[in-house]
Amino acid sequence: MSLLLYADPQKQGECDEADMSVLIRFTWRASCFQAVSGPPCLQHYSTGYKISTTRQLRCKHVQSHSASIHFLGRQAVPHWAQQVRSRSFSAVELTEASDLTASRADDVLAPGLYLVGTPIGNLEDLSVRALKILQNATVTLAEDTRHSRKLLNHYGIKSHLYSFHQHNEHSKQNKVLEQLSQGASVAVISDAGMPLISDPGSGLVAAAAAAGYPVVPIAGPSAFLLALVASGLSSTKFTFVGFLSDKPKHRQQELQDLADLAHTLVFYVPPHDLLDVLWDAAQVLGAERRCVVARELTKVHEQLVRCTLSQAVSIYTQTPAKGEVTLVVDGATHVADEVTAEEVKVQVAALMSSGQSTSSAAKIASKQLGVPRRQAYAAALGIQRDKE
């Protein structure tokens, strides 16, 4: 059995806080107590001061008990204990040792690769489980150590932090596997959100799994899921695309491959590329497609703009976006079978006037309107002849 004891300041009167709390490991019905840690870091509670440790205790019973403290097996009693060794303490939490939530005594993690989700903006979004993993991992791999150190410092975590990003992941993979073979617990985090989502690490996970090491996902925030559920668009079926190519022709082709999908599309977009992505999306997917531009999620300046793609182009032409952006676009709606020749001509003309070539305009229009490509191409040739 273990007892977590604290001194009640209302009973003890004036006393230094560091002398008022001590963690006692205790064998039930034994005649003495043995101090196993101190001086403690204190947290204030309404009924007194309780020791803060990385060991998580799950309270099974609450029982009143008083006893004197005796320090055993010490050559010299530490100075902070000299004044408390004869004081009475109240036992407020009684727990079976088997109720420790860590997989090892003293919260030593089992060997394995831990994929830890971290906040995407609001530091309070770090889960209790993620905090525990980061506190107790042998090493932590981070995409940007300077960025991640801010998070660890916020929670007072002194971790062995090493860089792991797209430029060194292959060279460091063998070293990480070697650490796992020696029984290390390795935490992997990204700059924000779940690691491996549009971030490096998939090769390491595959290698660790192939070698038989445990791979443990630790749930956390993800910007694309938050944007999706807050968008108001359908979340029953969706495709997470991630980042599109930064090359215009490749990006347009990627969008064309997605144009006929009837479910919601979710993209990550760098703020400096947002206007170009919106323009291409409006041309390829359709200017009247509904979309949501989610910016700075969970942060102070969080913003969700709900509009059509053409309206989004207008908005961000006037006011360039800042901060992290997630773009959610509605799925394709099936156009009625009967589309008039005039409608095809108007659509093709609009695409050609925006800079699309004859063949590209025909290809895009055929997908948007659901008409045969040859019909759209004939309209494009007609427009071209009229110009000449």
N, C-alpha and C positions, 0 to 999 in steps of 0.2 A: 504494500500500500504506500501511497505518497500523500503527504500533507503539504498544502501551500498555505503558509502562515503569514499573517500580517499583524502589525501592532495597531490597535485602535487609538488614534491620537486623542479621542475624547476620554479614554481611560488612562492613557499614559501621561497626559499633561504635556508640559513643555519638554520637547526632546528633538534632537537633530533628526531630520527625515532619513538620512542615510543610516542612522542607528535604530530605525524603527521597523525595518523590514528585513527579513532574511528567509531564504528558501531552505526548508528543512526536508531532507529525505529521511523517511521514518518507517521502521518496521512496526506494524500495528501490534500493540500490547507489549512492545519493548519498553524498557525502563528509561531509555535515554533517546535523545535526538542527536543527529549529526548534521552540522552545517556543510553544505556542498557548494555553495556559491556566495559571492559577495565581494565588495559592497555592491548592492544591486542598483540598476537603473529603475527609478520609480515612476509609476504612473498614478495619477490621482483618481480616486474613486470616491463616490459619495460617502461611503462608510469608512474610508481609511486610505492607506497607501498599500498598493499591491505590487509585488515584484514583476518586472517585465522580462521575460526570457523568450528564447526562440522555441522552447518546448511548449507545445500546445496541450493543455489539460482539459479534458472533458468532464465536467462536474457530474458525479453520480449521486452524491448525497451531500447534505449540508448538516454539519454537526458542531455543537459547541464543545470546546475543549480548552483547557489551560495547562500549561506545563512550563517548567523552567528550561532554559537552553543550556546545554553543555557542549563544548567543542572538544571532540575526541580526535586522537591520533595526530595532534599538531605539536610541533616543537614549541611554537610560540603562538599565542592568540593574537590575531591582527588587531590593530589599534581600534578599528571601527567596531569590533566585537566586544571590547572590554566593558563598555557600558551596558550592553544588552544581554550579556550572558546570564544575568540573574533576573531579567525581566520576564513577565508573563506575556505570552502571545496567544491570540485567539485563532483556532483552526477554523477556517471558513470554507475550505474546499477539500473534499476527500475523494480520491480517485484511484481506481485500479491502474497499475502500471501498464496493463495491456491496452488502456484507452489512449495512450499516446498516439497522435495522428501520424507521426512520422513512421517511415518504414523501418527505421533503426532507432535505438536509444539515442537520446541527445540529438534527434533530428538529422542524423546522417542519411542522406538520400541513397537509395539503391542505385547501383551503376546503370547508366543509360543516357540516351540523348533526349533532352527535354525541350520541346518547341513551345516557347512561352509567349503568349500574347501580352502585349504591353499597350498602354494608353495611346490613342491617336491625337491627343491634345490635352484632355483633362486628366491630370495625374491621379485623381480619385477613382478612375476607372480600373486601376490595377486590382485584380482579384486577390483575395486572401491566399488562395492556393498558389498563384503566381508569385506573390511576395515571399511565401515560404520557400519556394523553389529557388528563387534568386538569392535568398539569404543563405541557403545551405549547399548550393551547387559547388562542385570543386572548381570549375572555371565557367565563365560566361563568354560566349562569342557574340559580338555585336557588329552590326554593319558599320556604324560610326561610333567609335569609343567615346569621343568627346560629347556627342549627343546623348548617348546612353548613360554616361557618367552622371549627367544631371538628374536622371530618373533615380539612379541608385543612391546618389547623395541625398535626394529628397527623402528617401526612406531609411537613410543611415546604413546602407548596405556596403560593406567593405568586401568587394568581390574581386577575384582575379579576372580582369576584363581584357579580352584580346579581340583584335579586329578580324572580321570574317566577311569579305565582300566579293563582288564579282571579279575583282582583279587578283585576288589571292586565294579564292576558295579551293582551287585545284591543288595549289602548292601546300595548303594547310590541311587538306583532307586526311592524308596519311598520319599526320601528327595527332589529329583528333581521334582517329581510329586506334592509334597506339595508346592514347590516354584512356579510352574506353576499355581496352584490353587489360589495363592495369587497375580497373575498378573505379574509374572516375565517373562522376556525375557531371554531364556537360549541358549547360543551358544555352539555347540559341534564341536570340532576340533580334528584332529589326528596329529601325528607327522609330517605327510606329505601327501598331496593329499586330496581326498574326505574321510570324516569319514565313518566308517562302511565297507569300502572295505578291507577285510581281517583284520578288526579291530573290537573291541567291540562296542556295541551301538544298535544293532538291537532290543534287548529286550526293551530298553528304548523307542525307536521309536514306537514299537508296543503298549506299555502300554500308551504312551502319546496319540496316535491316538485313542485307545480304550476309553480313558477317554474324548475324544472330544476336546483335545487341538490342535491348528494348528501345523503342522509339515512343516517347510519351508526349502527346499533345496536351498543352495546358491552355484552356479556353481563354479568349480575350477579345477585345474589340476588333472590328474590321470595318474600314470606311465604306466599302462597297455595300455591305449588308445594311449598315445604318442608313445610307442614302436610299437604298432600294425600299426599305420598309417605311421610310418617311416620305417617299416620293408621291404616293397616291396612285401609282401605276401598278399593274398587276405583278404580284410576286409569286404567283402559283408556278409559273415557269419563267426562267430567265437565263440569259447567257452572260457570264462575266467575261468580258473581252480583255480587260486590263489596258495596257498602253497600246495605242495604234502606232504605226510607223511614223517617223518624223519626216519621211520623204513623201511629198504630195501624191505622186503616182501610185506608190505602194499603199498609201493610206486610202486612197480612193478605191483601189482594188479590194482592199480588206473590207471596206464598207459595202461594196457591191456584193461581196460574198455573204454579207449579213442582211442584205436588203429584203429578202423574201421571208425571213424568220418572223413568225407570228407572235413571238413572245418578247418580253422586255430585254433590252440590251443595257449593259452597265460598263462604263469605261472609266479608266483613270486618265486624267488629262493634266499635263503640266500647265500652269497658269499662262505662260508665255505662248503656248500653242493653242489655247482654248478657241480663239477666234477662227483660226485656220481649220480646226477640227469641226467647229460648228458650221462653218461655211460649206465644207465638203459634205458633212452629214445632211445639211439642208438640200444640197444638190443631188446627192445620191439616194438618200432615204426618203426625201420628200420634205418640202418646206413646211408643210402643215402638221408634221408629226409632233405629237406632244413630247415634251422633255422636261427634265428637272436638272438644274445646275446646282449641285450641293457643294458648298464651299466652307472650309474651316470648321468641319463638324466637331462637336463637343468643345470647341474653343469659345472665347468671349465673343468673337465676331461671326459666329455661325450664321449661315444664310442659305436658304433654299429658294431658288427662283423657279417658279412653275410657269411654263409658256410653251410656244411652238419653237421649232428650230429656227425659223425665219425671225421670229421675235427675239430669240436669244442672240442672233447675229447682230441685230440692231442694238440691243442692250449693251453688249460687250464691245461693240464698236465705239460707243460713247464713253463707256466706263470699263477700262481694262480690268480683268480679274486679278486678285492677289490671293496668295495662299493656296493650300491644297484643294484640288477640284475633283469631284466625282460627277460624271455626266450619266444620267439615266434617260433612256429613250424608249418610247412606246414601241411595241411590236407592229409589224405590217398588218394592215387591214386589207382583206381581199376585195379587189375592185370588181364591180359587176362585169359579167361576161361581155356585155355590149358596150364598147367604147367607140364613140364616133370618130371619123377620120379627122374632123376639125379639132377634137380634143387631143388626138395624137400629135397633130401638127403644132398646136399651141405649146404642148409640153416639150417637144423636140426643139422648137424655136427658142424657148426659154433657156434650155440647156446650152444650145449653141451660142446664144448671146452672152452666156456666162463664161465662155471660153472653151467649151467642150468641142472636140473635133466631131466631124460628121458621124463617124463610126461609134465614137464614145457616147454621143448624144442619143443615137439610136439604141445602143445597148442598154443605157440607163433608163430611157423612156419605156422600153419594152418590159423591163422588170417592174418599174413603178406602176405602169398601167395594166400589166398582165396581157399585153398583146404580142403577137409574133414579131420577132426582131426584124424580119423582112418588111413588115408593114411600117415599123418605125423608121427603118432605113430609107424606105421609099419616100416617106415624108421629109426626111432630112435632105435627100437629094433634090427634092422639089424646092425646098427652101434655098438650097445652095444655088440652084439654077436661077431662081427669082432674083437673088443678089447680083448674079452676073449679068 
